[in-house]
Amino acid sequence: MGQGLLDEILSIALKTEFHYKERKYERIKNNKCSTLITYADNSISNGNVYKQLGFALIKETKWNYWYLSSEKHDKLLHRSNFMRHKLNTKLTEKEEMYKRGYRRYYDAGNKVYEMNITRN
């Protein structure tokens, strides 16, 4: 794969994380990595952009859950932030978060894609 196509792939794959884009791009470019792995959220994507770019589907993950913020329910917060030992409670994680006004959001899992790359 030529550097031009790699630049295009990285641009598409990283565009949603704009403030990290340059740092991640430089890390990938300078580490001479041989494999790119990316994820397509089944809740919002069918993964076609990765197929069109030449990525191979290697597996699908099961569903996962997040928490919706307690105020307006407008922010998704990763569940790892609310593990029981971090909450300092005798209640289960789910019970404690419900008590605090948070609600669970279940996604549809992810498709995991991989591309082997070679440097020119």
Backbone as CSV, one residue per row, in Angstrom:
resi,resn,N_x,N_y,N_z,CA_x,CA_y,CA_z,C_x,C_y,C_z
1,MET,0.854,-1.169,0.000,0.000,0.000,0.000,0.896,1.227,0.000
2,GLY,0.569,2.191,-0.831,1.335,3.417,-0.896,1.000,4.373,0.235
3,GLN,1.885,5.335,0.467,1.687,6.297,1.558,0.433,7.139,1.335
4,GLY,0.076,7.442,0.076,-1.122,8.232,-0.200,-2.393,7.549,0.288
5,LEU,-2.514,6.240,0.025,-3.688,5.500,0.481,-3.692,5.391,1.995
6,LEU,-2.519,5.172,2.599,-2.435,5.112,4.060,-2.877,6.444,4.664
7,ASP,-2.440,7.560,4.078,-2.872,8.881,4.556,-4.388,9.016,4.491
8,GLU,-4.996,8.551,3.396,-6.444,8.642,3.238,-7.175,7.788,4.270
9,ILE,-6.694,6.571,4.486,-7.299,5.683,5.474,-7.227,6.311,6.856
10,LEU,-6.065,6.817,7.222,-5.911,7.414,8.540,-6.786,8.645,8.696
11,SER,-6.924,9.414,7.642,-7.775,10.596,7.691,-9.223,10.219,7.983
12,ILE,-9.728,9.203,7.297,-11.105,8.756,7.508,-11.256,8.108,8.878
13,ALA,-10.332,7.235,9.230,-10.448,6.481,10.478,-10.315,7.362,11.705
14,LEU,-9.576,8.447,11.618,-9.326,9.271,12.792,-10.110,10.573,12.819
15,LYS,-10.917,10.853,11.819,-11.558,12.170,11.746,-12.514,12.443,12.901
16,THR,-13.067,11.410,13.518,-13.998,11.639,14.607,-13.285,11.990,15.906
17,GLU,-11.971,11.803,15.944,-11.208,12.136,17.138,-10.225,13.245,16.785
18,PHE,-10.744,14.392,16.367,-9.947,15.457,15.779,-8.765,15.879,16.658
19,HIS,-8.997,16.079,17.951,-7.918,16.591,18.795,-6.801,15.574,19.007
20,TYR,-7.045,14.305,18.713,-6.002,13.291,18.810,-5.420,12.941,17.444
21,LYS,-6.013,13.437,16.397,-5.671,12.994,15.052,-4.178,13.104,14.741
22,GLU,-3.609,14.255,14.945,-2.211,14.449,14.570,-1.290,13.548,15.382
23,ARG,-1.548,13.445,16.660,-0.697,12.613,17.506,-0.791,11.139,17.100
24,LYS,-2.004,10.644,16.874,-2.171,9.247,16.488,-1.565,8.991,15.113
25,TYR,-1.777,9.922,14.191,-1.231,9.750,12.851,0.290,9.640,12.911
26,GLU,0.928,10.523,13.657,2.383,10.499,13.749,2.865,9.212,14.402
27,ARG,2.139,8.733,15.409,2.517,7.475,16.055,2.459,6.313,15.072
28,ILE,1.387,6.256,14.307,1.231,5.175,13.329,2.302,5.282,12.257
29,LYS,2.508,6.480,11.759,3.458,6.698,10.677,4.895,6.372,11.112
30,ASN,5.268,6.784,12.315,6.650,6.624,12.766,6.957,5.259,13.369
31,ASN,5.967,4.557,13.864,6.214,3.250,14.470,6.343,2.144,13.451
32,LYS,6.102,2.451,12.212,6.189,1.451,11.149,5.328,0.237,11.483
33,CYS,4.124,0.524,11.925,3.217,-0.569,12.268,2.884,-1.376,11.025
34,SER,2.565,-2.623,11.233,2.265,-3.486,10.102,0.780,-3.820,10.009
35,THR,-0.005,-3.460,11.037,-1.428,-3.781,11.061,-2.216,-2.614,11.625
36,LEU,-3.316,-2.287,10.963,-4.274,-1.314,11.493,-5.527,-2.073,11.898
37,ILE,-6.055,-1.768,13.077,-7.304,-2.365,13.542,-8.252,-1.223,13.852
38,THR,-9.494,-1.364,13.409,-10.495,-0.337,13.656,-11.827,-0.997,13.964
39,TYR,-12.733,-0.220,14.524,-14.024,-0.740,14.957,-15.151,0.064,14.315
40,ALA,-16.212,-0.629,13.926,-17.428,0.020,13.430,-18.539,-0.298,14.417
41,ASP,-19.137,0.734,14.980,-20.221,0.587,15.949,-21.476,0.137,15.209
42,ASN,-21.959,-1.060,15.495,-23.140,-1.596,14.814,-24.397,-0.764,15.043
43,SER,-24.395,0.078,16.073,-25.553,0.936,16.342,-25.723,2.008,15.278
44,ILE,-24.602,2.401,14.652,-24.668,3.525,13.713,-23.985,3.261,12.377
45,SER,-23.381,2.094,12.215,-22.605,1.857,11.005,-22.702,0.395,10.568
46,ASN,-22.611,0.191,9.261,-22.541,-1.183,8.764,-21.108,-1.560,8.379
47,GLY,-20.177,-0.627,8.550,-18.768,-0.906,8.294,-18.346,-0.834,6.841
48,ASN,-19.232,-0.435,5.948,-18.900,-0.432,4.518,-17.698,0.431,4.169
49,VAL,-17.499,1.546,4.884,-16.358,2.404,4.561,-15.048,1.642,4.755
50,TYR,-14.980,0.795,5.764,-13.763,0.015,5.988,-13.595,-1.072,4.931
51,LYS,-14.699,-1.707,4.533,-14.631,-2.712,3.459,-14.127,-2.070,2.171
52,GLN,-14.654,-0.881,1.859,-14.251,-0.191,0.632,-12.785,0.213,0.660
53,LEU,-12.252,0.446,1.843,-10.847,0.824,1.965,-9.911,-0.384,1.998
54,GLY,-10.490,-1.589,2.025,-9.668,-2.787,1.982,-9.452,-3.483,3.315
55,PHE,-10.140,-3.029,4.354,-10.040,-3.709,5.642,-10.805,-5.026,5.577
56,ALA,-10.339,-6.016,6.330,-11.012,-7.319,6.410,-11.736,-7.411,7.750
57,LEU,-12.979,-7.895,7.712,-13.739,-8.118,8.944,-13.134,-9.322,9.649
58,ILE,-12.693,-9.150,10.908,-12.080,-10.282,11.616,-12.975,-10.843,12.717
59,LYS,-13.904,-10.030,13.240,-14.852,-10.552,14.228,-15.909,-9.506,14.542
60,GLU,-16.945,-9.966,15.236,-17.967,-9.061,15.763,-18.004,-9.239,17.269
61,THR,-18.108,-8.124,17.973,-18.177,-8.191,19.429,-19.633,-8.230,19.864
62,LYS,-19.850,-8.687,21.087,-21.210,-8.691,21.620,-21.584,-7.278,22.051
63,TRP,-22.830,-7.099,22.406,-23.302,-5.793,22.848,-22.544,-5.364,24.099
64,ASN,-22.627,-4.099,24.378,-22.001,-3.502,25.536,-22.976,-2.475,26.098
65,TYR,-22.684,-1.931,27.235,-23.557,-0.879,27.750,-22.749,0.310,28.241
66,TRP,-23.415,1.440,28.205,-22.877,2.720,28.646,-23.905,3.307,29.602
67,TYR,-23.567,4.413,30.227,-24.541,5.121,31.055,-24.849,6.466,30.427
68,LEU,-26.121,6.823,30.488,-26.546,8.158,30.068,-26.439,9.081,31.262
69,SER,-25.913,10.278,31.047,-25.713,11.221,32.144,-27.011,11.479,32.896
70,SER,-26.885,11.792,34.168,-28.068,11.906,35.023,-28.865,13.182,34.805
71,GLU,-28.235,14.262,34.347,-28.963,15.528,34.205,-29.960,15.499,33.037
72,LYS,-29.429,15.573,31.843,-30.288,15.652,30.655,-30.308,14.358,29.853
73,HIS,-29.594,13.360,30.321,-29.455,12.102,29.571,-28.944,12.362,28.159
74,ASP,-27.977,13.275,28.042,-27.469,13.652,26.720,-26.005,13.271,26.494
75,LYS,-25.363,12.648,27.483,-23.967,12.250,27.313,-23.833,10.772,27.641
76,LEU,-23.102,10.052,26.780,-22.808,8.653,27.054,-21.496,8.575,27.820
77,LEU,-21.516,7.841,28.904,-20.343,7.692,29.751,-19.985,6.208,29.820
78,HIS,-18.718,5.881,29.624,-18.318,4.479,29.589,-18.501,3.826,30.952
79,ARG,-18.967,2.617,30.935,-19.283,1.888,32.162,-18.080,1.661,33.059
80,SER,-16.866,1.648,32.493,-15.678,1.405,33.311,-15.455,2.507,34.345
81,ASN,-16.055,3.661,34.126,-15.958,4.747,35.098,-16.778,4.481,36.355
82,PHE,-17.665,3.502,36.304,-18.626,3.300,37.382,-18.598,1.881,37.941
83,MET,-17.431,1.263,37.927,-17.331,-0.070,38.514,-17.612,0.015,40.013
84,ARG,-18.154,-1.041,40.542,-18.619,-1.045,41.925,-17.544,-0.577,42.915
85,HIS,-16.321,-1.021,42.754,-15.269,-0.612,43.699,-14.961,0.885,43.608
86,LYS,-15.263,1.511,42.470,-15.064,2.952,42.336,-16.220,3.744,42.939
87,LEU,-17.371,3.106,43.059,-18.564,3.778,43.574,-18.629,3.767,45.099
88,ASN,-17.848,2.908,45.736,-17.819,2.819,47.196,-19.222,2.612,47.768
89,THR,-19.843,1.527,47.345,-21.211,1.232,47.760,-21.378,-0.267,47.970
90,LYS,-22.395,-0.636,48.706,-22.722,-2.059,48.869,-23.736,-2.498,47.815
91,LEU,-24.338,-1.527,47.139,-25.278,-1.842,46.071,-24.522,-2.342,44.845
92,THR,-25.231,-3.001,43.941,-24.603,-3.368,42.671,-24.369,-2.092,41.870
93,GLU,-23.499,-2.183,40.882,-23.244,-1.034,40.003,-24.558,-0.510,39.420
94,LYS,-25.375,-1.414,38.895,-26.630,-1.021,38.254,-27.567,-0.329,39.254
95,GLU,-27.690,-0.892,40.454,-28.569,-0.296,41.470,-28.089,1.097,41.879
96,GLU,-26.788,1.234,42.099,-26.232,2.521,42.523,-26.392,3.579,41.438
97,MET,-26.128,3.206,40.199,-26.240,4.181,39.115,-27.691,4.589,38.897
98,TYR,-28.605,3.656,39.024,-30.025,3.984,38.884,-30.441,4.949,39.996
99,LYS,-29.963,4.687,41.207,-30.263,5.557,42.352,-29.761,6.982,42.105
100,ARG,-28.635,7.097,41.430,-28.041,8.411,41.141,-28.674,9.097,39.927
101,GLY,-29.607,8.421,39.270,-30.301,9.042,38.147,-29.762,8.692,36.777
102,TYR,-28.766,7.840,36.718,-28.212,7.416,35.431,-29.038,6.268,34.869
103,ARG,-29.042,6.135,33.550,-29.744,5.030,32.889,-28.778,4.333,31.937
104,ARG,-28.958,3.045,31.788,-28.094,2.278,30.893,-28.545,2.423,29.446
105,TYR,-27.567,2.481,28.578,-27.792,2.464,27.138,-27.040,1.252,26.614
106,TYR,-27.745,0.377,25.920,-27.123,-0.814,25.343,-26.860,-0.571,23.863
107,ASP,-25.637,-0.851,23.445,-25.331,-0.693,22.026,-25.539,-2.028,21.310
108,ALA,-25.145,-2.098,20.072,-25.361,-3.297,19.261,-24.059,-4.034,18.955
109,GLY,-23.020,-3.757,19.710,-21.739,-4.398,19.470,-20.955,-3.696,18.364
110,ASN,-19.819,-4.257,18.032,-18.935,-3.674,17.026,-18.486,-4.728,16.019
111,LYS,-18.171,-4.263,14.839,-17.448,-5.066,13.870,-15.985,-4.654,14.002
112,VAL,-15.094,-5.627,14.019,-13.666,-5.341,14.146,-13.011,-5.635,12.802
113,TYR,-12.336,-4.634,12.264,-11.684,-4.747,10.962,-10.174,-4.633,11.119
114,GLU,-9.476,-5.295,10.205,-8.007,-5.291,10.239,-7.472,-5.082,8.825
115,MET,-6.360,-4.380,8.748,-5.662,-4.225,7.471,-4.172,-4.384,7.718
116,ASN,-3.551,-5.279,6.983,-2.101,-5.409,7.019,-1.525,-4.397,6.040
117,ILE,-0.513,-3.671,6.480,0.069,-2.637,5.637,1.545,-2.900,5.452
118,THR,2.031,-2.483,4.309,3.457,-2.580,4.020,3.960,-1.185,3.700
119,ARG,5.162,-0.933,4.046,5.773,0.376,3.799,6.573,0.344,2.514
120,ASN,6.541,1.471,1.815,7.350,1.617,0.596,8.704,2.194,0.941
